Amino acid sequence: MKPLLRLGVFIRPYLWHLLLNMALLLTLTGILLAVPRVISNVVDQGLIAGDSASLSRSALVLFALGLGSAILNLFQRYLSEWIAARIGYDLRNRLYDHIQHQSFSYHDHSQSGQLISRCIEDVRAIERFAGSAIIETAQFILLTLGIVYLMAVANLQLAWIALLPMIPLVAITIEFGTRIGGLFFAVDTAVGEVSNRLQENVSGVQVVRAFAREPYEMKRFESANQVVFRHWVKVVDEWAKILPTSNFLIALGTMLILWFGGRMMLAGEITLGQLVAFNSYILLLGAPAQQLTQLVNAAGEATAGAQRVFEILEHVPEIQSPREAQPLGQLRGEVEFEEVALNYKDEKIAALEGIRFTVEPNRIVALMGQTGSGKTSLVNLIPRFYDVSAGRVLVDGRDVRELDLVTLRKQIGIVLQTSLLFSDSIKANIAYGRPTASDDEIFAAARAAQADEFIRGLTEGYETVVGERGITLSGGQRQRVAIARALLMDPRILILDDSTSSVDTQTEKLIQSALDSLMEGRTTFVIAHRLSTVRRADIILVMDKGRIVQRGTHKELLKEGGLYRQIHDLQLQGHERFSEEMTELGHIAPMQEHLDKEQL
């Protein structure tokens, strides 16, 4: 129950709504408790005494109580569900905001399906509890106290007899509640795994279809779904045991009243009306008492959900802006690495080690190296996606750990290796970093990225809505839209993480031509595998196993030899083989001469 108590921070803003709800609940409880007393008067003063006027008055009173109960119950139920919906609304917003601000390392080790399950399924369990279970529990407590009081006033001896079965019922229910929370936590975790499998399959549907792995993926999903089923069976098994027990104990209470109360009535100790009232009280208590196990069931599910939700909310983002962040004006664009090392979580081998260089403003830096050499890890430190394990990363002479993250990242434009677009219009995707940009600015950025022509060729032009992750566009089209998105921000530092990898040679030349002019006036880091992309750089950093093994211009590195020369020769040999094959096929291809010139 402790996780549920912590939800108080989300309930506090609606305290007055809760107080009004409790007032309605108290009134409804009073009406319910008055009904058996009216029925008692009907029997004793109306039927037995033969007073028709009393019967008429009692009928009118019962009608008024019923009508008032219906109206108040309508408002009370609406208010309860409104409060629950608001709590769920606030909780989902808080979760989403908290997840958004988590560092990259958090998402590296988190399953997106589990996060989605916690934001939807677990919050919904809390909503259900807040919307009905809390009120029904409060009503049960109020009814029980009121019934105990009224029965004790009427006849203390019969009250003890009637309420005797309630003692084991409460004890069994409490014991049930101690076990059900753990069972529901296992269910929620299993549901999260199913959600994760589903999310992976939907995201990778093209790969699944391409390799005809539908049967394999179905088995994986079925296996995760089977775990959910097994845990649910355990919950149902526990619930099935306690429900018949509670029904029997309620029925036992009614039997005891009729048996002992009937004898007391025959002995003249109580009236028939009092006996009927006692039985009505037990029946009145029976419905919520039978629901008590369901309430405990809902509380257990909500407890498990709250526990999983607070596991996220308690996780403090590893990378945050310092409380007294230094004010950050317009950047000049100087970047410096001072003996930087980077170790990713749960990895023994350092991703970067001993990185030291300085880049003056408005320079173009190219990073080359084999896959896994640390190029992307290096540029990820500039906008502080990760924190260094040793050393410092400086922007304009200031440690990025001392700067405000938002203002820093707004001055850094990034085109990632994988171009992610959102399910929105192309225009909105380009303006993602600058929502207030004018249409003319958006069009200019698209032209600079060589995207304007193909966009205007679409059915709805810039208003065309792309599919999820931009799936309706080709790889080259997505990449050009992503480049336009970065350029629209007019960043002081531009990071191109192999941004031309998804385009053909002709498109690459068009983009490169546009980038040549757009790189002027800003510091640019270019990650690329094609030598034609990096040969214009002011300095090339060649990386291997997390270290910078060579640095210099294209011509300097060719003369120096080493890894850069090896990469150059391998690419040149590939072009030579391609040219020979084209010649053998009968194509008129003075291609080798052209490629040699391009590389050199």
ABEGO torsion letter per residue (X at the ends): XAAAAAAAAAAAAAAAAAAAAAAAAAAAAAAAAAAAAAAAAAAAAAAAAGBAAAAAAAAAAAAAAAAAAAAAAAAAAAAAAAAAAAAAAAAAAAAAAAAAABBAAAAAABBAAAAAAAAAAAAAAAAAAAAAAAAAAAAAAAAAAAAAAAAAAABAAAAAAAAAAAAAAAAAAAAAAAAAAAAAAAAAAAAAAAAAAAAAAAAAAAAAAAAGAAAAAAAAAAAAAAAAAAAAAAAAAAAAAAAAAAAAAAAAAAAAAAAAAAAAAAAGABBAAAAAAAAAAAAAAAAAAAAAAAAAAAAAAAAAAAAAAAAAAABBBABBBBABBBBBBBBAGBBBBBGBBBBBBGBABBABBGBBBBBBBGBBBBBBEBBGAGAAAAAAAAAGABBBABEBBBBGGBBAAABBAAAAAAABBBBBABBBBBBBBAAAAAAAABAABBAAAAAAAAAAAGAAAAAAABAAEAABBBBBGGAABBAAAAAAAAAAAAAAAGBABBBBBGAAAABBAAAAAAAAAAAAAAABGBBBBBBBABAAAAAABABBBBBBGGBBABBEBAAAAAAAEEAAAAAAAAAAAAAAAAAAAAAAAGBBBAAAAAAAAAAX
